[in-house]
């Protein structure tokens, strides 16, 4: 490397023929000609054409990806809107079922209120039985720990040992669900006093 002393722009003088004259107009064609001369005309045309083709391919790929992204975004927005609407429908339907059930209970109990206090227990039991409440437990039936709670043992000549001797408090079920087990006295073997 040759060391040249630093020169300011005013002191700099280009070598003859190395730079365009200041008044000369910039010409793209002459620039392209000079580039082609430097790298060889056939190679330059091929390289530029390949670059243009690759840029076009990437542009198409980018446009395709942007189109797919906008489609997926629209799909997600639709799904989100459908989910929000589904949640609203489910909540509305749940609320309607609760109101319907409450209305049925209240409707049945209105008759009890209108009947006065002397028939409240009979009216209440009748109304609840209509709605599906079932009373269970009877003396003489086999003791079942799933249906009965033994509160005491009792000697009984009328009932076999291990069976229900007496109902202390009836049990209730609604459909297949046990709401309250029957509280019973269980018979023991022996002689009654």
Secondary structure, 3 states (H helix, E strand, C coil): CCCCCCCCCCCCCCCCCCCCCCCCCCCHHHHHHHHHHHHCHHHHHHHHHHHHHHHHHHHHHHHHHHHHHHHHHHHHHHHHHHHHHHHHHHHHHHHHHHHHHHHHHHHHHHHHHHHCCCCHHHHHHHHHHHCCEEEECCCCCECCCCCEEEEEEEECCCCCCCEEEEEEECEEEECCEEEECEEEEEEECCCCC
